[in-house]
Amino acid sequence: MPRRVLLAVLVVLLALGVGAPAASAKPPMAPKGLKAFLLRVNEPDALYNRNFPRTPAFAWNAVKGAKRYDFEVSTSENFSDSAVIFSSSDLNLKLTSPTASVPVSLPWMTGNPYALYARVRAIGPRGQAGRWSAAYGFNMRWRDRPSPLDPQFPA
C-alpha cells in the first residue's frame, strides 16, 4: 500500500477514536475551599463569623476535570436523607461553575456549633461522582438583637 493511503487510513481511524487512549474514568477529586458569602466571594470569613442574616451564596475551588457539581445543604453534619433541605440533584440543577445559590430562604436557626451544613462534589465527564467536600457549617441569625426605639417626642 502506498504511504499516502496508510496515512489516510490512520487519520480516519484516529478520527473515529479507534486506537486512541480512553479518557480516564477516575472520579474527580473532592472540592476544597467551600465557603459562604453575601456580596462578594472574596469577603473575609471573619466578616460574618459563619452567621448570616439571609441565605448566603456559596463558592469553592474549581476541580480539574469536573464537568459539573452537586451541592447540598443539610441540618445535619452527616447529611442523612431526612436532614437534607436542599440538593441541586433533586432539582436537576446543572451547576457547571464552582458557585451555587440556594433558591429558597433558609430559616433563622443556630446550633452548637452550627445549625446548617453545606457540601459539594465534582462530577466527571462520564458522570463519575467524586468524593464530597468537607462540610461547611454555618448559622442563620440576625446581626444585632432588636432594641426598643426611643421616641422622638416625649409622650
PyRosetta script that sets phi, psi and omega in degrees:
from pyrosetta import init, pose_from_sequence

init()
pose = pose_from_sequence("MPRRVLLAVLVVLLALGVGAPAASAKPPMAPKGLKAFLLRVNEPDALYNRNFPRTPAFAWNAVKGAKRYDFEVSTSENFSDSAVIFSSSDLNLKLTSPTASVPVSLPWMTGNPYALYARVRAIGPRGQAGRWSAAYGFNMRWRDRPSPLDPQFPA")
pose.set_psi(1, 138.8)
pose.set_omega(1, 178.2)
pose.set_phi(2, -66.5)
pose.set_psi(2, 154.3)
pose.set_omega(2, -177.0)
pose.set_phi(3, -61.2)
pose.set_psi(3, -36.7)
pose.set_omega(3, 179.7)
pose.set_phi(4, -62.4)
pose.set_psi(4, -40.2)
pose.set_omega(4, -178.8)
pose.set_phi(5, -67.4)
pose.set_psi(5, -43.7)
pose.set_omega(5, 178.0)
pose.set_phi(6, -60.7)
pose.set_psi(6, -41.9)
pose.set_omega(6, 178.5)
pose.set_phi(7, -63.8)
pose.set_psi(7, -41.0)
pose.set_omega(7, 178.9)
pose.set_phi(8, -64.6)
pose.set_psi(8, -41.4)
pose.set_omega(8, 178.7)
pose.set_phi(9, -64.1)
pose.set_psi(9, -42.5)
pose.set_omega(9, 179.0)
pose.set_phi(10, -62.2)
pose.set_psi(10, -42.2)
pose.set_omega(10, 178.6)
pose.set_phi(11, -62.5)
pose.set_psi(11, -42.6)
pose.set_omega(11, 179.7)
pose.set_phi(12, -65.0)
pose.set_psi(12, -43.5)
pose.set_omega(12, 179.9)
pose.set_phi(13, -63.1)
pose.set_psi(13, -41.6)
pose.set_omega(13, 178.1)
pose.set_phi(14, -66.5)
pose.set_psi(14, -36.7)
pose.set_omega(14, 178.3)
pose.set_phi(15, -65.1)
pose.set_psi(15, -33.2)
pose.set_omega(15, 178.8)
pose.set_phi(16, -81.9)
pose.set_psi(16, -7.7)
pose.set_omega(16, 178.4)
pose.set_phi(17, 89.9)
pose.set_psi(17, 4.9)
pose.set_omega(17, 179.5)
pose.set_phi(18, -76.6)
pose.set_psi(18, 127.3)
pose.set_omega(18, 177.8)
pose.set_phi(19, 83.2)
pose.set_psi(19, -4.8)
pose.set_omega(19, 178.0)
pose.set_phi(20, -81.3)
pose.set_psi(20, 146.0)
pose.set_omega(20, 178.7)
pose.set_phi(21, -65.2)
pose.set_psi(21, 140.0)
pose.set_omega(21, -179.1)
pose.set_phi(22, -71.6)
pose.set_psi(22, 145.4)
pose.set_omega(22, 176.2)
pose.set_phi(23, -65.4)
pose.set_psi(23, 146.2)
pose.set_omega(23, -177.2)
pose.set_phi(24, -63.7)
pose.set_psi(24, 132.3)
pose.set_omega(24, 177.5)
pose.set_phi(25, -95.1)
pose.set_psi(25, 8.2)
pose.set_omega(25, -179.8)
pose.set_phi(26, -68.2)
pose.set_psi(26, 132.3)
pose.set_omega(26, 179.3)
pose.set_phi(27, -66.7)
pose.set_psi(27, 151.8)
pose.set_omega(27, 179.8)
pose.set_phi(28, -68.0)
pose.set_psi(28, 164.2)
pose.set_omega(28, 178.4)
pose.set_phi(29, -70.5)
pose.set_psi(29, 163.0)
pose.set_omega(29, 175.6)
pose.set_phi(30, -72.2)
pose.set_psi(30, 136.2)
pose.set_omega(30, 177.8)
pose.set_phi(31, -63.9)
pose.set_psi(31, 150.0)
pose.set_omega(31, 178.1)
pose.set_phi(32, -124.2)
pose.set_psi(32, 161.8)
pose.set_omega(32, 174.7)
pose.set_phi(33, 78.1)
pose.set_psi(33, 23.9)
pose.set_omega(33, 178.7)
pose.set_phi(34, -62.6)
pose.set_psi(34, 130.7)
pose.set_omega(34, 178.5)
pose.set_phi(35, -151.0)
pose.set_psi(35, 160.2)
pose.set_omega(35, 177.9)
pose.set_phi(36, -108.0)
pose.set_psi(36, 153.4)
pose.set_omega(36, 178.3)
pose.set_phi(37, -155.3)
pose.set_psi(37, 160.3)
pose.set_omega(37, 178.7)
pose.set_phi(38, -105.1)
pose.set_psi(38, -46.2)
pose.set_omega(38, -175.4)
pose.set_phi(39, -111.3)
pose.set_psi(39, -48.9)
pose.set_omega(39, -177.0)
pose.set_phi(40, -132.6)
pose.set_psi(40, 143.6)
pose.set_omega(40, -178.3)
pose.set_phi(41, -65.4)
pose.set_psi(41, -22.8)
pose.set_omega(41, -178.1)
pose.set_phi(42, -93.0)
pose.set_psi(42, 15.8)
pose.set_omega(42, 175.1)
pose.set_phi(43, -62.3)
pose.set_psi(43, 138.7)
pose.set_omega(43, 177.4)
pose.set_phi(44, -67.9)
pose.set_psi(44, 144.5)
pose.set_omega(44, -179.9)
pose.set_phi(45, -59.1)
pose.set_psi(45, -31.8)
pose.set_omega(45, -177.9)
pose.set_phi(46, -69.8)
pose.set_psi(46, -15.0)
pose.set_omega(46, -178.0)
pose.set_phi(47, -59.6)
pose.set_psi(47, -41.6)
pose.set_omega(47, -179.5)
pose.set_phi(48, -114.0)
pose.set_psi(48, -11.6)
pose.set_omega(48, -179.7)
pose.set_phi(49, 53.0)
pose.set_psi(49, 37.9)
pose.set_omega(49, 179.6)
pose.set_phi(50, 62.4)
pose.set_psi(50, 22.6)
pose.set_omega(50, 174.3)
pose.set_phi(51, -119.0)
pose.set_psi(51, 114.9)
pose.set_omega(51, -173.8)
pose.set_phi(52, -115.4)
pose.set_psi(52, 134.3)
pose.set_omega(52, 179.6)
pose.set_phi(53, -79.4)
pose.set_psi(53, -14.5)
pose.set_omega(53, 175.7)
pose.set_phi(54, -146.7)
pose.set_psi(54, 167.3)
pose.set_omega(54, -175.6)
pose.set_phi(55, -58.7)
pose.set_psi(55, 120.7)
pose.set_omega(55, -179.1)
pose.set_phi(56, -82.7)
pose.set_psi(56, 167.6)
pose.set_omega(56, 167.9)
pose.set_phi(57, -96.3)
pose.set_psi(57, 168.1)
pose.set_omega(57, -175.9)
pose.set_phi(58, -132.3)
pose.set_psi(58, 150.4)
pose.set_omega(58, 176.8)
pose.set_phi(59, -146.0)
pose.set_psi(59, 159.1)
pose.set_omega(59, 179.1)
pose.set_phi(60, -153.7)
pose.set_psi(60, 170.2)
pose.set_omega(60, 178.2)
pose.set_phi(61, -73.7)
pose.set_psi(61, 136.4)
pose.set_omega(61, 178.9)
pose.set_phi(62, -62.4)
pose.set_psi(62, 148.1)
pose.set_omega(62, 179.7)
pose.set_phi(63, -107.8)
pose.set_psi(63, 128.6)
pose.set_omega(63, 179.2)
pose.set_phi(64, -61.8)
pose.set_psi(64, 130.2)
pose.set_omega(64, 177.9)
pose.set_phi(65, 86.4)
pose.set_psi(65, 0.4)
pose.set_omega(65, -179.9)
pose.set_phi(66, -80.6)
pose.set_psi(66, 132.3)
pose.set_omega(66, 176.0)
pose.set_phi(67, -89.6)
pose.set_psi(67, -33.7)
pose.set_omega(67, 178.5)
pose.set_phi(68, -160.4)
pose.set_psi(68, -179.2)
pose.set_omega(68, -177.3)
pose.set_phi(69, -134.3)
pose.set_psi(69, 151.0)
pose.set_omega(69, 168.8)
pose.set_phi(70, -107.5)
pose.set_psi(70, 139.9)
pose.set_omega(70, -176.9)
pose.set_phi(71, -134.6)
pose.set_psi(71, 138.9)
pose.set_omega(71, -179.5)
pose.set_phi(72, -137.7)
pose.set_psi(72, 149.4)
pose.set_omega(72, 170.9)
pose.set_phi(73, -124.8)
pose.set_psi(73, 137.4)
pose.set_omega(73, -174.8)
pose.set_phi(74, -140.9)
pose.set_psi(74, 159.8)
pose.set_omega(74, 173.0)
pose.set_phi(75, -91.7)
pose.set_psi(75, 2.0)
pose.set_omega(75, -179.7)
pose.set_phi(76, -130.5)
pose.set_psi(76, 140.4)
pose.set_omega(76, -180.0)
pose.set_phi(77, -66.8)
pose.set_psi(77, -20.8)
pose.set_omega(77, 179.0)
pose.set_phi(78, -94.1)
pose.set_psi(78, -0.6)
pose.set_omega(78, 173.8)
pose.set_phi(79, 55.5)
pose.set_psi(79, 43.8)
pose.set_omega(79, 175.7)
pose.set_phi(80, -64.1)
pose.set_psi(80, 155.1)
pose.set_omega(80, -174.9)
pose.set_phi(81, -55.4)
pose.set_psi(81, -38.0)
pose.set_omega(81, -177.5)
pose.set_phi(82, -75.8)
pose.set_psi(82, -13.7)
pose.set_omega(82, -177.6)
pose.set_phi(83, -98.4)
pose.set_psi(83, -14.5)
pose.set_omega(83, -178.3)
pose.set_phi(84, -72.0)
pose.set_psi(84, 121.8)
pose.set_omega(84, -179.1)
pose.set_phi(85, -104.9)
pose.set_psi(85, -13.2)
pose.set_omega(85, 173.7)
pose.set_phi(86, -151.6)
pose.set_psi(86, 133.1)
pose.set_omega(86, 175.5)
pose.set_phi(87, -140.7)
pose.set_psi(87, 124.9)
pose.set_omega(87, 179.7)
pose.set_phi(88, -63.9)
pose.set_psi(88, -31.1)
pose.set_omega(88, -179.7)
pose.set_phi(89, -71.9)
pose.set_psi(89, -30.7)
pose.set_omega(89, 177.1)
pose.set_phi(90, -65.9)
pose.set_psi(90, -34.0)
pose.set_omega(90, 179.3)
pose.set_phi(91, -91.0)
pose.set_psi(91, 1.3)
pose.set_omega(91, -179.1)
pose.set_phi(92, 60.5)
pose.set_psi(92, 34.4)
pose.set_omega(92, 176.6)
pose.set_phi(93, -81.0)
pose.set_psi(93, 133.3)
pose.set_omega(93, 178.4)
pose.set_phi(94, -101.2)
pose.set_psi(94, 96.2)
pose.set_omega(94, 179.0)
pose.set_phi(95, -83.9)
pose.set_psi(95, 104.2)
pose.set_omega(95, -176.6)
pose.set_phi(96, -99.3)
pose.set_psi(96, -9.3)
pose.set_omega(96, 175.1)
pose.set_phi(97, -118.1)
pose.set_psi(97, 160.3)
pose.set_omega(97, -176.1)
pose.set_phi(98, -78.7)
pose.set_psi(98, 51.9)
pose.set_omega(98, 176.8)
pose.set_phi(99, -145.1)
pose.set_psi(99, 155.8)
pose.set_omega(99, 176.7)
pose.set_phi(100, -152.1)
pose.set_psi(100, 144.0)
pose.set_omega(100, 169.5)
pose.set_phi(101, -125.7)
pose.set_psi(101, 136.6)
pose.set_omega(101, -177.6)
pose.set_phi(102, -83.5)
pose.set_psi(102, 122.6)
pose.set_omega(102, -175.2)
pose.set_phi(103, -82.1)
pose.set_psi(103, 21.5)
pose.set_omega(103, 176.8)
pose.set_phi(104, -131.5)
pose.set_psi(104, 154.5)
pose.set_omega(104, 175.4)
pose.set_phi(105, -83.0)
pose.set_psi(105, 124.3)
pose.set_omega(105, 178.3)
pose.set_phi(106, -80.8)
pose.set_psi(106, 142.9)
pose.set_omega(106, -178.5)
pose.set_phi(107, -73.0)
pose.set_psi(107, 152.0)
pose.set_omega(107, 173.6)
pose.set_phi(108, -69.5)
pose.set_psi(108, 118.5)
pose.set_omega(108, 177.8)
pose.set_phi(109, -157.7)
pose.set_psi(109, 144.2)
pose.set_omega(109, 179.3)
pose.set_phi(110, -126.4)
pose.set_psi(110, 156.0)
pose.set_omega(110, -179.9)
pose.set_phi(111, -140.7)
pose.set_psi(111, -176.4)
pose.set_omega(111, 179.4)
pose.set_phi(112, -121.9)
pose.set_psi(112, 96.7)
pose.set_omega(112, 6.8)
pose.set_phi(113, -88.3)
pose.set_psi(113, -22.3)
pose.set_omega(113, -176.8)
pose.set_phi(114, -136.1)
pose.set_psi(114, 155.5)
pose.set_omega(114, 178.7)
pose.set_phi(115, -102.1)
pose.set_psi(115, -23.8)
pose.set_omega(115, -177.3)
pose.set_phi(116, -129.0)
pose.set_psi(116, 150.8)
pose.set_omega(116, -178.7)
pose.set_phi(117, -137.8)
pose.set_psi(117, 143.4)
pose.set_omega(117, 177.5)
pose.set_phi(118, -123.8)
pose.set_psi(118, 151.8)
pose.set_omega(118, 175.0)
pose.set_phi(119, -152.1)
pose.set_psi(119, 162.0)
pose.set_omega(119, -177.1)
pose.set_phi(120, -144.8)
pose.set_psi(120, 151.3)
pose.set_omega(120, 173.2)
pose.set_phi(121, -140.8)
pose.set_psi(121, 152.4)
pose.set_omega(121, 179.5)
pose.set_phi(122, -92.0)
pose.set_psi(122, 145.7)
pose.set_omega(122, 176.2)
pose.set_phi(123, -115.8)
pose.set_psi(123, 126.5)
pose.set_omega(123, -177.5)
pose.set_phi(124, -77.0)
pose.set_psi(124, 175.7)
pose.set_omega(124, -176.5)
pose.set_phi(125, -63.8)
pose.set_psi(125, -23.8)
pose.set_omega(125, 178.2)
pose.set_phi(126, -99.2)
pose.set_psi(126, 11.8)
pose.set_omega(126, 179.3)
pose.set_phi(127, 86.8)
pose.set_psi(127, 5.7)
pose.set_omega(127, -179.3)
pose.set_phi(128, -76.3)
pose.set_psi(128, 125.2)
pose.set_omega(128, -177.6)
pose.set_phi(129, -85.3)
pose.set_psi(129, 133.9)
pose.set_omega(129, 175.6)
pose.set_phi(130, -84.3)
pose.set_psi(130, -174.6)
pose.set_omega(130, 178.4)
pose.set_phi(131, -77.4)
pose.set_psi(131, 153.0)
pose.set_omega(131, 176.8)
pose.set_phi(132, -71.5)
pose.set_psi(132, 149.8)
pose.set_omega(132, 175.4)
pose.set_phi(133, -70.8)
pose.set_psi(133, 171.1)
pose.set_omega(133, 171.5)
pose.set_phi(134, -64.8)
pose.set_psi(134, 146.1)
pose.set_omega(134, -179.5)
pose.set_phi(135, -69.1)
pose.set_psi(135, 138.7)
pose.set_omega(135, 176.0)
pose.set_phi(136, -106.4)
pose.set_psi(136, 111.6)
pose.set_omega(136, -178.9)
pose.set_phi(137, -89.4)
pose.set_psi(137, 144.7)
pose.set_omega(137, 177.7)
pose.set_phi(138, -158.7)
pose.set_psi(138, 165.2)
pose.set_omega(138, 178.5)
pose.set_phi(139, -120.7)
pose.set_psi(139, 155.0)
pose.set_omega(139, 173.6)
pose.set_phi(140, -113.7)
pose.set_psi(140, 117.2)
pose.set_omega(140, -179.8)
pose.set_phi(141, -160.2)
pose.set_psi(141, 162.3)
pose.set_omega(141, 177.5)
pose.set_phi(142, -69.3)
pose.set_psi(142, 157.3)
pose.set_omega(142, 179.8)
pose.set_phi(143, -73.6)
pose.set_psi(143, -50.5)
pose.set_omega(143, -177.4)
pose.set_phi(144, -120.7)
pose.set_psi(144, 148.1)
pose.set_omega(144, 175.7)
pose.set_phi(145, -69.7)
pose.set_psi(145, 143.0)
pose.set_omega(145, 177.9)
pose.set_phi(146, -61.9)
pose.set_psi(146, 145.6)
pose.set_omega(146, 177.6)
pose.set_phi(147, -135.0)
pose.set_psi(147, 150.7)
pose.set_omega(147, -179.3)
pose.set_phi(148, -64.9)
pose.set_psi(148, 144.8)
pose.set_omega(148, 175.9)
pose.set_phi(149, -86.3)
pose.set_psi(149, 137.7)
pose.set_omega(149, 175.2)
pose.set_phi(150, -83.4)
pose.set_psi(150, 131.2)
pose.set_omega(150, 178.7)
pose.set_phi(151, -68.1)
pose.set_psi(151, 147.6)
pose.set_omega(151, 179.5)
pose.set_phi(152, -72.1)
pose.set_psi(152, -31.5)
pose.set_omega(152, -178.5)
pose.set_phi(153, -122.2)
pose.set_psi(153, 136.7)
pose.set_omega(153, 178.9)
pose.set_phi(154, -66.1)
pose.set_psi(154, 147.9)
pose.set_omega(154, -178.0)
pose.set_phi(155, -79.6)
pose.dump_pdb("model.pdb")
